[in-house]
Every structure is written in C-alpha cells, then in structure tokens.
Amino acid sequence: MRKVELKKRKSSINGFGIFTSHTITKDEEFYIIPLTVIHTEPHARCARIADGKYVHDDAVLDWVNHSCAPNATLDIDRPDPVLSAIRTIEAGEEIVVDYNQTEVQGITTECSCKALNCKGYFIRL
C-alpha cells in the first residue's frame, strides 16, 4: 500500500474533514484503519467495523465526512479494514464516504453534502 498524506482541515460539508495531498487512483487502498481503540458499544465519532465493534481513530477516520456521492469506501469485510478509492481522488480533494454503507443503527441526520444525488439524510451514531 502506497503511503498517502492525509490532512485534517476545515470542510465545506461539516466542521473538519480529511483531505489528500496526492492523487489517489480508483480502487487504491490508501489508509489502513488502526484497531488500537475499539469500543463494543456505539460511540460518537466512531465507525462500525463489525457487529458490535466500533473503532476510534482521531488521526483520520473520525474526521471523514459523509457524502451521498462518495469518493471512497470503508471496507470492513476483512480483518484489516481500509479506506479505498471508488474513483480517482484528486490532490486537495476531501475524502468522503457514504455512512449508510456501514452504519446499521443510529440517528437519521439531515445531510449537508450538497451532492447532486443527495438523499437528504444519513445514519450516524
């Protein structure tokens, strides 16, 4: 896996987001989710990685925003979950995922992604 520089900065979607300094190619796995802080109950700013397992990653994952037009996906169907690109992500672009793909419970929240195909909501913890 190629090391990609990811930085947290102000997002036009919501609060802060994660941005790439380099172009990431379609289907490239670009970030291994660290499994050092795992919760067995849902927690704010944590992502579900398996039934009954929620990961906290303040460096990157906790700051990845939702979009109804995602450019990345959180691949949780493996022992070492990763972020991977579902299309080419250009340098300077915000990394966004569709929370509805991994979150199975939680609060229905109004979406502010501004995507043309915005569903108007997403599920969050």
C-alpha positions as CSV (number, residue, x, y, z in Angstrom):
1,M,0.0,0.0,0.0
2,R,1.4,3.4,-1.0
3,K,1.6,6.0,1.8
4,V,-0.7,8.8,1.0
5,E,-0.5,12.1,3.0
6,L,-3.9,12.9,4.6
7,K,-4.6,16.1,6.5
8,K,-7.4,17.4,8.7
9,R,-8.7,20.8,7.8
10,K,-11.9,22.9,7.6
11,S,-14.6,21.2,5.4
12,S,-17.4,22.8,3.4
13,I,-19.5,19.8,4.2
14,N,-19.3,19.8,8.0
15,G,-16.8,21.0,10.5
16,F,-13.5,19.4,9.7
17,G,-12.7,16.8,7.0
18,I,-9.8,14.8,5.7
19,F,-8.0,15.9,2.5
20,T,-5.4,14.2,0.4
21,S,-2.2,15.9,-0.8
22,H,-1.7,13.4,-3.6
23,T,-3.9,11.9,-6.3
24,I,-5.3,8.5,-5.3
25,T,-6.2,6.2,-8.1
26,K,-9.5,4.3,-8.4
27,D,-9.6,1.0,-6.4
28,E,-6.4,2.0,-4.5
29,E,-6.4,1.1,-0.8
30,F,-4.9,4.2,0.8
31,Y,-5.4,4.0,4.6
32,I,-5.3,1.1,7.0
33,I,-7.7,1.7,9.9
34,P,-5.8,1.4,13.2
35,L,-7.5,-1.0,15.5
36,T,-5.9,0.2,18.7
37,V,-9.1,1.8,20.2
38,I,-12.1,-0.5,19.8
39,H,-15.5,0.0,21.6
40,T,-18.2,-2.6,22.0
41,E,-20.9,-0.1,22.1
42,P,-21.6,2.8,19.6
43,H,-19.7,5.9,20.4
44,A,-19.7,9.4,18.9
45,R,-17.1,9.9,16.1
46,C,-16.5,6.1,15.9
47,A,-17.2,4.0,12.8
48,R,-18.7,0.5,12.9
49,I,-16.2,-2.0,11.6
50,A,-18.1,-5.2,12.6
51,D,-21.1,-6.3,14.5
52,G,-20.5,-4.9,18.0
53,K,-17.2,-3.3,17.1
54,Y,-16.7,0.4,16.7
55,V,-13.3,2.0,16.0
56,H,-12.0,5.3,17.2
57,D,-9.3,6.9,15.0
58,D,-8.7,10.6,15.8
59,A,-6.0,10.9,13.2
60,V,-8.1,10.2,10.1
61,L,-11.3,8.1,10.3
62,D,-13.1,10.1,12.9
63,W,-12.9,13.2,10.6
64,V,-14.0,11.6,7.3
65,N,-17.3,13.2,6.4
66,H,-20.4,11.6,4.8
67,S,-21.4,12.3,1.2
68,C,-24.2,10.8,-0.9
69,A,-21.6,11.0,-3.8
70,P,-18.6,9.3,-2.0
71,N,-15.2,9.0,-3.5
72,A,-14.0,6.4,-1.0
73,T,-15.4,3.4,0.9
74,L,-14.7,1.9,4.3
75,D,-14.0,-1.7,3.5
76,I,-14.9,-3.5,6.7
77,D,-15.3,-7.0,5.3
78,R,-11.8,-8.0,6.1
79,P,-9.6,-8.4,9.2
80,D,-7.7,-5.2,8.5
81,P,-10.3,-2.5,7.5
82,V,-9.1,0.1,5.0
83,L,-10.3,3.2,3.1
84,S,-10.2,2.6,-0.6
85,A,-10.9,4.9,-3.5
86,I,-14.1,4.1,-5.6
87,R,-13.0,6.7,-8.2
88,T,-9.8,8.7,-8.7
89,I,-9.5,11.3,-5.9
90,E,-7.6,14.4,-7.0
91,A,-4.9,16.1,-4.8
92,G,-6.6,18.6,-2.5
93,E,-9.9,16.8,-2.6
94,E,-11.8,15.9,0.6
95,I,-12.1,12.1,1.3
96,V,-15.8,11.3,1.8
97,V,-17.7,8.1,2.3
98,D,-21.4,7.1,2.4
99,Y,-22.1,6.4,6.1
100,N,-25.2,4.5,5.1
101,Q,-23.0,1.7,3.8
102,T,-21.5,0.7,7.2
103,E,-23.8,2.2,9.8
104,V,-26.8,-0.1,10.6
105,Q,-28.2,1.7,13.6
106,G,-28.2,5.2,14.9
107,I,-29.7,8.6,14.3
108,T,-31.1,9.7,11.0
109,T,-29.4,13.0,10.4
110,E,-30.1,15.7,7.8
111,C,-27.4,15.6,5.1
112,S,-25.4,18.7,4.1
113,C,-23.2,17.1,1.5
114,K,-24.5,19.2,-1.4
115,A,-24.2,16.3,-3.9
116,L,-26.5,16.4,-6.9
117,N,-27.9,13.0,-5.8
118,C,-28.2,13.9,-2.1
119,K,-30.7,11.6,-0.3
120,G,-31.3,14.4,2.3
121,Y,-30.2,12.2,5.2
122,F,-27.7,9.7,6.5
123,I,-27.3,7.4,9.5
124,R,-24.8,8.3,12.3
125,L,-24.1,7.1,15.8
